[in-house]
Structures are given as C-alpha cells and as structure tokens.
C-alpha cells in the first residue's frame, strides 16, 4: 500500500491511498468514525471532481485534543481488530 500525505495540520490530515477501492475505504472510514477524537472521516475517488486524481483521498478531522495522525493510527488498528474478529468468527463457524 502506498500512501502520500497531501495536507497535514494538527487536527486534519488528507492522504492519498494508492490502489485501494471503495471496499477498503468504506471499512477504514467506518473504523475511523468509531474512533475517539475523530469528528469527521471521508474519502473521495471521483477523478472528475478531484482534478483528475484516480486513487482515493482520505480526509480526517479531529477535535482539538486529538492529533490527526495519531487518530489515523488508532483507526487503522481498529480495522486490524475487526478483521481478526471476523477471521476468528468465520473459523469458529466452519
């Protein structure tokens, strides 16, 4: 996975995530929205409205007490936890 930081401020970060689709981006966005301190999480993959970009751009906004990069890390950890929980449940059902 290739990441490129487009913009970073203490309470906001925009990152281009190369090669990903709606499938991954929706999971990541959902996990981010469940993460404490995050006030908004969205992504854009529409190249016509984004100046020709084709890879998704994730944007996270946080409250004043939460660093955006730390919040992104916490959200990514939530994705790993949810994936592990799903794997465990699937294996138990098989």
Secondary structure as UniProt FT lines:
FT   STRAND          2..9
FT   TURN            10..11
FT   STRAND          12..18
FT   HELIX           22..33
FT   TURN            36..37
FT   STRAND          38..44
FT   TURN            47..52
FT   STRAND          56..62
FT   TURN            64..65
FT   HELIX           68..93
//
